[in-house]
Amino acid sequence: MSTRPIYKVVFLNHGKVYEIFARKVSSSDLWGFTCVSDLELAPREGVLVDPTEERLRDEFQRTRALHLPMHSIVRIEEVAERGTAAIRDGASGEKVIPLPLPPQRQG
């Protein structure tokens, strides 16, 4: 029985390096972009909350697909299982503990 592949996508965004997981990676219909969809976001379980995972979930919870410019992609790996998503500083590579996103206005 074959399982759907999972991909670790590492890309640059505003001076930070994002590491996310997705089920689909393909060429985008937009020239020069790569489409990343079916994002694998960590479930909200348990008492302990990873602020990075929480930030990524808040940022991408309504995203159906990311169309990333090819030059911003650092690496795409097919992995055996989902790991921990991260946001790292672009210069030092250290994991960034993000501040919460401001509430979005409805309307």
DSSP file (Angstrom, degrees, kcal/mol; ACC not computed):
  #  RESIDUE AA STRUCTURE BP1 BP2  ACC     N-H-->O    O-->H-N    N-H-->O    O-->H-N    TCO  KAPPA ALPHA  PHI   PSI    X-CA   Y-CA   Z-CA
    1    1 A M              0   0    0      0, 0.0     2,-0.3     0, 0.0     0, 0.0   0.000 360.0 360.0 360.0 122.3    0.0    0.0    0.0
    2    2 A S        -     0   0    0      3,-0.0     2,-0.3     1,-0.0     0, 0.0  -0.668 360.0-149.4 -90.5 141.8    1.6    3.3   -1.1
    3    3 A T        -     0   0    0     -2,-0.3    -1,-0.0     1,-0.1     0, 0.0  -0.732  30.5 -93.5-103.8 158.0    1.2    6.4    1.1
    4    4 A R        -     0   0    0     -2,-0.3    -1,-0.1     1,-0.1    20,-0.1  -0.463  47.9-112.6 -67.3 137.4    1.1    9.9   -0.2
    5    5 A P        -     0   0    0      0, 0.0     2,-0.4     0, 0.0    -1,-0.1  -0.299  24.3-147.3 -68.7 156.5    4.6   11.5   -0.2
    6    6 A I  E     -A   79   0A   0     73,-0.7    73,-2.5     2,-0.0     2,-0.4  -0.988  10.5-155.0-125.9 139.5    5.4   14.4    2.2
    7    7 A Y  E     -AB  78  22A   0     15,-3.3    15,-2.3    -2,-0.4     2,-0.6  -0.908  12.1-145.3-118.7 139.0    7.8   17.1    1.3
    8    8 A K  E     -AB  77  21A   0     69,-3.0    69,-2.6    -2,-0.4     2,-0.5  -0.921  23.2-164.2 -97.6 120.1    9.9   19.4    3.4
    9    9 A V  E     -AB  76  20A   0     11,-2.9    11,-2.5    -2,-0.6     2,-0.5  -0.933   6.3-169.1-112.3 122.5   10.1   22.8    1.7
   10   10 A V  E     +AB  75  19A   0     65,-2.9    64,-2.8    -2,-0.5    65,-1.7  -0.951  20.0 158.0-113.2 122.6   12.7   25.3    2.8
   11   11 A F  E     -AB  73  18A   0      7,-2.2     7,-3.2    -2,-0.5     2,-0.3  -0.967  39.8-110.1-145.1 159.2   12.3   28.9    1.4
   12   12 A L  E     + B   0  17A   0     60,-2.9     2,-0.3    -2,-0.3     5,-0.2  -0.715  33.5 171.3 -90.9 138.2   13.3   32.4    2.1
   13   13 A N  E >   - B   0  16A   0      3,-2.9     3,-1.3    -2,-0.3    77,-0.1  -0.864  68.6 -25.6-150.5 111.3   10.7   35.0    3.2
   14   14 A H  T 3  S-     0   0    0     -2,-0.3     3,-0.1     1,-0.3    76,-0.1   0.885 126.2 -46.3  53.0  46.8   11.5   38.5    4.4
   15   15 A G  T 3  S+     0   0    0      1,-0.3    75,-1.9    74,-0.1     2,-0.3   0.528 121.0 101.9  78.2   6.3   15.0   37.6    5.6
   16   16 A K  E <   -BC  13  89A   0     -3,-1.3    -3,-2.9    73,-0.2     2,-0.6  -0.873  69.1-128.4-120.1 155.5   13.9   34.5    7.4
   17   17 A V  E     -BC  12  88A   0     71,-3.0    71,-3.0    -2,-0.3     2,-0.4  -0.915  23.9-158.3-105.1 118.3   14.2   30.8    6.3
   18   18 A Y  E     -BC  11  87A   0     -7,-3.2    -7,-2.2    -2,-0.6     2,-0.5  -0.793   6.8-165.8 -97.1 137.4   10.9   28.9    6.6
   19   19 A E  E     +BC  10  86A   0     67,-2.8    67,-1.8    -2,-0.4     2,-0.3  -0.959  23.8 159.4-121.8 109.8   10.7   25.1    6.9
   20   20 A I  E     -B    9   0A   0    -11,-2.5   -11,-2.9    -2,-0.5     2,-0.4  -0.796  32.4-128.1-126.8 168.6    7.3   23.8    6.2
   21   21 A F  E     +B    8   0A   0     19,-0.4    19,-3.2    -2,-0.3     2,-0.3  -0.946  28.0 169.4-122.2 141.2    5.8   20.4    5.2
   22   22 A A  E     -BD   7  39A   0    -15,-2.3   -15,-3.3    -2,-0.4    17,-0.2  -0.964  36.0-139.6-147.0 159.7    3.4   19.8    2.3
   23   23 A R  E    S+     0   0A   0     15,-1.7     2,-0.4    14,-0.8    15,-0.2   0.678  88.9  44.4 -93.2 -22.0    1.8   16.9    0.4
   24   24 A K  E     + D   0  37A   0     13,-1.9    13,-2.4   -17,-0.1     2,-0.4  -0.988  53.3 170.2-131.8 133.2    2.0   18.4   -3.1
   25   25 A V  E     + D   0  36A   0     -2,-0.4     2,-0.3    11,-0.2    11,-0.2  -0.990  22.4 142.5-135.7 128.5    4.8   20.3   -4.8
   26   26 A S  E     - D   0  35A   0      9,-2.5     9,-3.1    -2,-0.4     2,-0.2  -0.954  55.1 -72.1-154.8 170.6    4.6   21.1   -8.6
   27   27 A S  E     - D   0  34A   0     -2,-0.3     7,-0.2     7,-0.2     2,-0.1  -0.516  54.6-126.6 -67.5 138.2    5.3   23.6  -11.2
   28   28 A S        -     0   0    0      5,-1.8     5,-0.2     2,-0.3     4,-0.2  -0.466  10.8-124.5 -83.8 157.7    3.0   26.6  -10.9
   29   29 A D  S    S+     0   0    0     -2,-0.1     2,-0.5     2,-0.1    -1,-0.1   0.658  97.0  86.1 -70.6 -16.3    0.8   27.9  -13.7
   30   30 A L  S >  S-     0   0    0      1,-0.1     3,-1.7     2,-0.0    -2,-0.3  -0.771  96.0-111.5 -86.2 125.5    2.6   31.2  -12.9
   31   31 A W  T 3  S+     0   0    0     -2,-0.5     3,-0.1     1,-0.3    -2,-0.1  -0.340  98.6  14.7 -61.9 130.4    5.8   31.4  -14.8
   32   32 A G  T 3  S+     0   0    0      1,-0.3    38,-2.7    -4,-0.2    39,-0.3   0.554 106.0 106.4  85.3   9.6    8.9   31.2  -12.5
   33   33 A F  E <   - E   0  69A   0     -3,-1.7    -5,-1.8    36,-0.3     2,-0.4  -0.848  58.6-142.3-121.2 156.5    7.0   29.9   -9.5
   34   34 A T  E     -DE  27  68A   0     34,-2.8    34,-2.7    -2,-0.3     2,-0.5  -0.965  20.0-135.2-115.1 134.5    6.6   26.6   -7.7
   35   35 A C  E     -DE  26  67A   0     -9,-3.1    -9,-2.5    -2,-0.4     2,-0.5  -0.793  19.9-175.0 -94.0 126.1    3.3   25.6   -6.3
   36   36 A V  E     +DE  25  66A   0     30,-2.9    30,-3.3    -2,-0.5     2,-0.2  -0.984  18.5 159.6-120.1 119.5    3.2   24.1   -2.8
   37   37 A S  E     +DE  24  65A   0    -13,-2.4   -13,-1.9    -2,-0.5   -14,-0.8  -0.802  41.6  49.1-137.8 177.2   -0.2   22.8   -1.6
   38   38 A D  E    S-     0   0A   0     26,-0.9   -15,-1.7    -2,-0.2    -1,-0.2   0.964  76.4-154.6  52.5  57.4   -1.8   20.5    1.0
   39   39 A L  E     -D   22   0A   0     24,-0.3     2,-0.9   -17,-0.2   -17,-0.3  -0.317   9.1-136.8 -62.7 140.8    0.2   22.0    3.8
   40   40 A E        -     0   0    0    -19,-3.2   -19,-0.4    -3,-0.1     2,-0.3  -0.857  28.2-177.7-101.7  98.6    0.8   19.8    6.8
   41   41 A L        -     0   0    0     -2,-0.9    13,-0.1   -21,-0.1    12,-0.0  -0.762  34.1-100.5 -99.2 144.4    0.3   22.0    9.8
   42   42 A A        -     0   0    0     -2,-0.3    -1,-0.1    11,-0.1     2,-0.1  -0.351  40.9-114.6 -63.2 137.2    0.7   20.7   13.3
   43   43 A P        -     0   0    0      0, 0.0     2,-1.5     0, 0.0    -1,-0.1  -0.368  24.7-111.8 -69.9 153.5   -2.5   19.8   15.1
   44   44 A R        +     0   0    0     -2,-0.1     2,-0.3     5,-0.1     5,-0.1  -0.682  65.4 140.5 -87.2  88.9   -3.5   21.8   18.1
   45   45 A E        +     0   0    0     -2,-1.5    -3,-0.0     3,-0.2     3,-0.0  -0.932  38.1  10.2-130.7 152.7   -3.1   19.1   20.7
   46   46 A G  S    S-     0   0    0     -2,-0.3     0, 0.0     1,-0.1     0, 0.0   0.013  84.3 -77.2  77.9 178.5   -1.9   18.9   24.2
   47   47 A V  S    S+     0   0    0      2,-0.0     2,-0.3     0, 0.0    -1,-0.1   0.830 104.7  79.2 -87.9 -37.2   -0.9   21.5   26.8
   48   48 A L        -     0   0    0      2,-0.0     2,-0.5     1,-0.0    -3,-0.2  -0.574  63.2-165.8 -78.2 134.3    2.5   22.4   25.4
   49   49 A V        -     0   0    0     -2,-0.3     3,-0.1    -5,-0.1    -5,-0.1  -0.982  16.2-141.9-124.5 125.9    2.5   24.8   22.4
   50   50 A D     >  -     0   0    0     -2,-0.5     4,-2.4     1,-0.2     5,-0.2  -0.773  12.9-149.3 -82.4 118.1    5.4   25.4   20.1
   51   51 A P  H  > S+     0   0    0      0, 0.0     4,-2.3     0, 0.0    -1,-0.2   0.825  95.2  53.0 -61.9 -31.0    5.2   29.2   19.3
   52   52 A T  H  > S+     0   0    0      2,-0.2     4,-2.5     1,-0.2     5,-0.2   0.944 110.6  45.4 -68.5 -46.9    6.8   28.6   15.8
   53   53 A E  H  > S+     0   0    0      1,-0.2     4,-2.4     2,-0.2    -1,-0.2   0.894 113.4  51.3 -61.9 -39.8    4.3   26.0   14.9
   54   54 A E  H  X S+     0   0    0     -4,-2.4     4,-2.4     2,-0.2    -1,-0.2   0.912 110.1  49.0 -63.6 -43.1    1.5   28.2   16.2
   55   55 A R  H  X S+     0   0    0     -4,-2.3     4,-2.5     2,-0.2    -2,-0.2   0.917 112.2  47.8 -62.9 -44.9    2.7   31.1   14.2
   56   56 A L  H  X S+     0   0    0     -4,-2.5     4,-2.5     2,-0.2    -1,-0.2   0.895 111.2  51.0 -64.6 -39.7    2.9   29.1   11.0
   57   57 A R  H  X S+     0   0    0     -4,-2.4     4,-1.2     1,-0.2    -2,-0.2   0.918 112.8  46.2 -63.1 -43.2   -0.6   27.7   11.6
   58   58 A D  H  < S+     0   0    0     -4,-2.4     4,-0.2     1,-0.2    -2,-0.2   0.896 115.7  46.2 -65.2 -40.0   -1.9   31.2   12.1
   59   59 A E  H  < S+     0   0    0     -4,-2.5    -2,-0.2     1,-0.2    -1,-0.2   0.868 126.8  25.5 -71.2 -37.1   -0.1   32.5    9.0
   60   60 A F  H >< S+     0   0    0     -4,-2.5     3,-1.6    -5,-0.2    -1,-0.2   0.299  84.1 109.4-113.4   9.1   -1.0   29.6    6.6
   61   61 A Q  T 3< S+     0   0    0     -4,-1.2    -1,-0.1     1,-0.3    -3,-0.1   0.803  90.2  36.1 -61.3 -30.0   -4.3   28.2    8.0
   62   62 A R  T 3  S+     0   0    0     -4,-0.2     2,-0.5    -3,-0.2    -1,-0.3   0.268  90.9 117.5-104.5  11.4   -6.4   29.6    5.2
   63   63 A T    <   -     0   0    0     -3,-1.6   -24,-0.3     1,-0.2     3,-0.1  -0.686  37.3-178.7 -85.5 122.9   -3.8   29.0    2.5
   64   64 A R  S    S-     0   0    0     -2,-0.5   -26,-0.9     1,-0.3     2,-0.3   0.845  73.8  -4.1 -84.3 -38.1   -4.9   26.6   -0.3
   65   65 A A  E     -E   37   0A   0    -28,-0.2     2,-0.5   -27,-0.1    -1,-0.3  -0.982  60.0-139.5-155.5 142.9   -1.6   26.8   -2.2
   66   66 A L  E     -E   36   0A   0    -30,-3.3   -30,-2.9    -2,-0.3     2,-0.7  -0.897   9.9-158.1-100.4 132.7    1.7   28.8   -1.9
   67   67 A H  E     -E   35   0A   0     -2,-0.5   -32,-0.2   -32,-0.2    -2,-0.0  -0.892  20.8-170.0-109.8  98.3    3.2   30.0   -5.2
   68   68 A L  E     -E   34   0A   0    -34,-2.7   -34,-2.8    -2,-0.7   -40,-0.1  -0.729  26.8-113.3 -95.0 134.1    6.8   30.5   -4.3
   69   69 A P  E >>  -E   33   0A   0      0, 0.0     3,-2.0     0, 0.0     4,-0.6  -0.437  27.5-126.4 -60.9 136.0    9.3   32.3   -6.6
   70   70 A M  G >4 S+     0   0    0    -38,-2.7     3,-1.0     1,-0.3   -37,-0.1   0.839 107.7  58.7 -56.4 -35.1   11.8   29.7   -7.7
   71   71 A H  G 34 S+     0   0    0    -39,-0.3    -1,-0.3     1,-0.2   -38,-0.1   0.655 100.7  57.0 -72.2 -13.0   14.7   31.9   -6.6
   72   72 A S  G <4 S+     0   0    0     -3,-2.0   -60,-2.9   -61,-0.1     2,-0.4   0.612  84.7  97.5 -89.8 -12.4   13.4   31.9   -3.0
   73   73 A I  E <<  +A   11   0A   0     -3,-1.0   -62,-0.3    -4,-0.6     3,-0.1  -0.642  45.6 179.5 -81.9 126.6   13.4   28.1   -2.6
   74   74 A V  E     -     0   0A   0    -64,-2.8     2,-0.3    -2,-0.4   -63,-0.2   0.860  64.9 -19.7 -89.2 -44.1   16.4   26.8   -0.9
   75   75 A R  E     -A   10   0A   0    -65,-1.7   -65,-2.9     2,-0.0     2,-0.4  -0.982  45.0-153.7-165.3 149.4   15.6   23.1   -1.0
   76   76 A I  E     -A    9   0A   0     -2,-0.3     2,-0.4   -67,-0.2   -67,-0.2  -0.993  21.7-176.4-129.5 124.0   12.7   20.6   -1.4
   77   77 A E  E     -A    8   0A   0    -69,-2.6   -69,-3.0    -2,-0.4     2,-0.6  -0.954  25.3-137.5-121.4 138.2   13.1   17.1    0.2
   78   78 A E  E     -A    7   0A   0     -2,-0.4     2,-0.3   -71,-0.2   -71,-0.2  -0.868  36.9-170.8 -88.4 122.1   10.8   14.1    0.1
   79   79 A V  E     -A    6   0A   0    -73,-2.5   -73,-0.7    -2,-0.6     3,-0.1  -0.735  33.8-125.2-117.8 162.5   10.8   12.8    3.7
   80   80 A A  S    S+     0   0    0     -2,-0.3     2,-0.3     1,-0.2    -1,-0.1   0.845  90.8   0.9 -74.5 -35.0    9.5    9.7    5.4
   81   81 A E  S    S-     0   0    0    -75,-0.1    -1,-0.2   -76,-0.0     2,-0.2  -0.981  86.2 -83.7-151.5 161.3    7.5   11.6    8.0
   82   82 A R        -     0   0    0     -2,-0.3     2,-0.1    -3,-0.1   -74,-0.0  -0.447  45.7-171.7 -67.9 134.6    6.5   15.1    9.0
   83   83 A G        -     0   0    0     -2,-0.2     2,-0.5     1,-0.1   -62,-0.1  -0.166  39.8 -57.4-104.5-156.6    9.0   16.8   11.3
   84   84 A T        -     0   0    0     -2,-0.1    -1,-0.1   -64,-0.1     2,-0.1  -0.790  50.4-133.0 -92.3 125.9    8.9   20.1   13.2
   85   85 A A        -     0   0    0     -2,-0.5     2,-0.3   -64,-0.0   -65,-0.2  -0.404  32.0-174.0 -71.5 154.1    8.3   23.2   11.1
   86   86 A A  E     -C   19   0A   0    -67,-1.8   -67,-2.8   -34,-0.1     2,-0.4  -0.978  30.7-147.2-149.7 158.8   10.5   26.1   11.8
   87   87 A I  E     -C   18   0A   0      9,-0.3     9,-3.4    -2,-0.3     2,-0.3  -0.995  30.1-173.7-125.2 123.3   11.3   29.7   11.1
   88   88 A R  E     -CF  17  95A   0    -71,-3.0   -71,-3.0    -2,-0.4     7,-0.2  -0.848  32.1-100.2-119.1 153.3   15.0   30.5   11.2
   89   89 A D  E  >  -C   16   0A   0      5,-2.8     4,-1.8    -2,-0.3   -73,-0.2  -0.525  30.4-135.5 -67.3 134.7   17.0   33.7   11.0
   90   90 A G  T  4 S+     0   0    0    -75,-1.9   -74,-0.1    -2,-0.2    -1,-0.1   0.803  98.7  37.6 -64.9 -30.7   18.4   34.1    7.4
   91   91 A A  T  4 S+     0   0    0    -76,-0.3    -1,-0.2     3,-0.1   -75,-0.1   0.919 128.9  25.6 -88.2 -49.3   21.9   35.1    8.6
   92   92 A S  T  4 S-     0   0    0      2,-0.1    -2,-0.2     1,-0.0     3,-0.1   0.740  88.6-135.1 -91.4 -23.8   22.6   33.0   11.7
   93   93 A G     <  +     0   0    0     -4,-1.8     2,-0.1     1,-0.3    -3,-0.1   0.456  55.1 143.4  81.0   0.0   20.3   30.0   11.0
   94   94 A E        -     0   0    0      1,-0.1    -5,-2.8    -6,-0.1    -1,-0.3  -0.462  61.0 -98.4 -75.0 146.5   19.1   30.1   14.6
   95   95 A K  B     -F   88   0A   0     -7,-0.2     2,-0.4    -2,-0.1    -7,-0.3  -0.428  37.6-137.6 -65.2 133.3   15.5   29.3   15.3
   96   96 A V        -     0   0    0     -9,-3.4    -9,-0.3    -2,-0.1    -1,-0.1  -0.782   1.1-145.6 -95.1 132.9   13.3   32.4   15.6
   97   97 A I        -     0   0    0     -2,-0.4    -9,-0.0   -46,-0.0     2,-0.0  -0.867  31.8-142.9 -95.4 105.3   10.7   32.6   18.4
   98   98 A P        -     0   0    0      0, 0.0     3,-0.1     0, 0.0   -43,-0.1  -0.290   4.3-122.7 -75.6 151.3    8.0   34.6   16.6
   99   99 A L        -     0   0    0      1,-0.1     0, 0.0    -2,-0.0     0, 0.0  -0.588  45.4 -89.6 -79.8 152.0    5.8   37.2   18.1
  100  100 A P        -     0   0    0      0, 0.0    -1,-0.1     0, 0.0   -45,-0.0  -0.289  43.6-108.6 -62.3 148.2    2.1   36.6   17.7
  101  101 A L        -     0   0    0      1,-0.1     3,-0.1    -3,-0.1   -42,-0.0  -0.510  37.6-106.0 -71.9 144.1    0.4   38.0   14.6
  102  102 A P        -     0   0    0      0, 0.0    -1,-0.1     0, 0.0     0, 0.0  -0.410  47.8 -88.9 -67.2 150.4   -1.9   40.9   15.2
  103  103 A P        -     0   0    0      0, 0.0     2,-0.3     0, 0.0     0, 0.0  -0.309  43.0-125.2 -60.7 141.9   -5.6   40.1   14.9
  104  104 A Q        -     0   0    0     -3,-0.1     2,-0.3     1,-0.0    -3,-0.0  -0.698  20.6-119.9 -90.5 140.7   -7.0   40.4   11.4
  105  105 A R        -     0   0    0     -2,-0.3     2,-0.4     1,-0.0    -1,-0.0  -0.571  20.7-137.7 -78.7 140.9  -10.0   42.6   10.8
  106  106 A Q              0   0    0     -2,-0.3    -1,-0.0     1,-0.2     0, 0.0  -0.778 360.0 360.0 -93.0 138.0  -13.1   40.9    9.4
  107  107 A G              0   0    0     -2,-0.4    -1,-0.2     0, 0.0    -2,-0.0   0.478 360.0 360.0 152.8 360.0  -14.9   42.8    6.8
